[in-house]
Amino acid sequence: MLRASGFLGALLWAPAAFGQLVLSAEIRPRAELRDGFRTVNTHAEKPAAFVEQRSRLNVGYGHEKLQVRLSVQDVRIWGSTNQVYKTDPNLFNVFEAYGEYALTPHLAVRAGRQVLDYDNARFLGGLDWAQQGRSHDAVKFMYADSSGFAAHAGAAFNQSFSLEPNKLADTFYGGLDNYKAMQYLWLHKDWARGKLSVLLFNDVRQRPDSSMYARQTYGVVGERLLGKTTLAGEFYYQTGDDVARRQVRAYLAAVSATVPTKFTPLTFGVDFLSGSDATDTKNRAFLPLYGTNHAFYGHMDYFYVGNNHGQGGRTAGLADFYLKTTFKLGAKTSLLAHLHHFESPATVYAPGTTDQRLESRLGEELDLVLNANVSPEFNFKLGYSHFLATSSLDALKGRDGQQHNQWAWAMLTFKPVLFKN
């Protein structure tokens, strides 16, 4: 026993002479009460309640030019297995596993499973709200200098699972909601009172007949401080084709202004994502493919979060008019409040018709989140959201739903540093 303890201690303390080793953990249980979360509940459906937990173990190592990170996680619903069991249907996987090397003082390369999170995470985000998160198997080159300029270039090539594939470049890749290949370029510049980013992203996928199709996204994201008011704007354009061989011609435009007041800052804004109605021959629906959509289009995830809102296999788009603020309730406590008004840019038709139009209004949503940073290692959040839905939203969701839908949740986050030399 003493020999084993000594060996383990040697493993932990040996890197002290060569680099820095950090071992950390995260335990994050979240209890939820869903009564119309993500889609409108029908009158016959009952509310659902459960507890989902994320457990992560993170190891980071750094020495001179080298950085290595490994993060493994377990995501499960409480009670989803017997107390004594031999099989486990829950998710256990490697969330991050990459190596990074500084080629020069300004240029580095990173390869492996990693999070791609840029700007406000509108198009590329880590999706941290979801217990499983989002990571990519990719390689990227990163450049940064002292002038505030940064540039990242990345690429990925995916294959279906095989212990030892006989073919590589032409192996069929299907059955997964993922790209076959992707390439991107991100350029960024910081100034004293503003910042600007440009993104070019190519998403390549494979049809069931093995033919390929690609969607290109070009984006500009900017922010400027004018006096005490912060103005922000974004514009994305998508082209290419889709799985049904339709031309893609879609865009996203967003503007907001954050104004400080005596009590709390107020943010007014609108997000407009183009969409297609049931009669369009082109695909005019913008897709924020790998963004953290939970942060933008209402916390109840009615739009762009693992679900469709459209007719005839077409996404209807979204116009989101919002007011957001955060009230400070103390040194460590705050209350977030968001109010959304949603409309459909595309024409909404009564179910089963293409001539009986419905109103464009989809509904309103109120989101409240109480946030308490008790300590650097412990956080508590309590949330409540209410969605007032319309018959137009019912038509886009394909459901005869309730008008009032709600969601309540409570989350504890424990993030201790277990070891740091």
C-alpha positions, 0 to 999 in steps of 0.5 A, a space after each residue: 500500500 505504501 508503495 502504491 501511494 508513493 508511486 501515485 505521489 511521484 506521478 503527481 509531483 514529478 511534473 513540478 520539475 518540468 511543467 505545470 499540472 492542473 487537475 480539476 473537477 466539475 459536478 453540476 446537477 440540474 433539476 428541471 420541471 418541464 411543462 412545454 419546454 422546447 415545444 408547446 405541450 398539448 392539453 393531454 400532456 403532463 409536466 415532466 420532472 427529472 434531475 440531470 447531472 454532468 460530472 467532469 474531470 479535467 487534466 491540463 499540463 503546460 511546459 514551455 511551448 507545449 499545452 495538453 488538455 484532457 477532459 472526460 465527462 459522465 452525463 446521466 439522469 438520476 435514477 436511470 440505472 439500477 443501484 446494482 447494474 452491469 450496463 449503463 445507457 448514460 453518456 460517458 465520453 471524452 469531451 476534450 483531448 488536444 495538444 497545442 504547441 507554440 511554433 513561434 511566439 505568435 503562432 501555435 497549432 492545436 490538434 484533437 478534440 476541442 471546443 470552438 467558441 468565438 465572439 458571442 458564440 452566435 455561430 460557433 459556441 461551446 454550448 456549455 448550457 447543455 450538460 454534454 457541451 459541444 466539441 469538435 475533432 479538428 486541427 487549428 492554427 492560432 496567431 495573435 500579436 500585441 496589436 490586438 489582432 488575432 487569426 485562427 484557421 481550422 479544419 476537420 475531416 470526419 469518418 464513421 466508426 471502424 476499428 481499421 477502415 479499409 478506405 479513407 477518403 471515400 468512406 460513406 459518412 452518414 447517420 450522424 448530425 455532423 459535417 463530413 468536413 469543414 474549414 474555417 477562418 476567423 479574423 479579429 481585431 481589438 481597439 480601445 473602444 471597439 472590436 471587429 471579427 470576420 468569419 468564413 466557414 465551409 460546412 460539407 456533408 454527405 447525402 444518402 447516395 454518397 454525393 456531397 453538398 456544402 453550405 458556406 457562411 460568411 459573417 461580420 461581428 462588431 461592437 463599438 462604445 459610443 459614450 456610455 452606450 455599447 452598440 453591437 451588430 452582426 451580419 451573416 450570409 449563407 450560400 451553397 446547397 442543401 440535402 434536397 439539392 436546393 440553393 441556399 440563400 439565407 442571412 442573419 442580421 442582428 443589432 443591439 444597444 446597451 444603455 447604462 441606467 442608475 439601477 441596471 443596464 438595459 439592452 434593446 435589440 432585434 435578431 432577424 434570421 431569414 426563413 422559408 415558407 412551404 412554397 419556396 423553391 430555394 432554401 432561404 432558412 439561415 441555420 446558426 449551425 454550431 452556435 449556443 442558441 440557448 443564449 439568444 432565442 429564449 431560454 425555453 429553446 423553442 427555436 434552433 435547439 435540436 428542433 424544427 419550427 417550420 412547414 413542409 420540411 422548411 425552417 420558417 426563420 425568426 424575428 426576435 425583438 427583446 429587452 434584457 437586463 441584469 439586476 445586482 442584488 448584492 456583491 455575489 448575487 444577481 437577477 437576469 431578466 429577458 423579455 422576447 417577442 417572436 414573429 415568423 419572417 416566412 408566411 405561416 399557413 393553416 395546417 394542411 393548406 398553402 392558401 390560408 395564412 395565419 398571423 406572423 406573431 409566434 408568442 412572447 417569452 419571459 426568462 428569469 435567472 437568479 445567480 449566486 456566486 457563493 464562492 469561486 468553487 460553488 455556484 447556485 442558479 434558479 430559473 423560471 421561464 414562461 412562454 405565451 404561444 399562438 396558433 401560428 407557433 402551433 402550426 409551425 410545431 405541428 401540434 395543437 398546443 397550450 397557450 401557456 407553457 412554462 419551465 423551472 429549474 435549479 442548478 448547483 455547480 461545484 468546480 474545485 481545483 483538486 491539484 495544482 503544482 
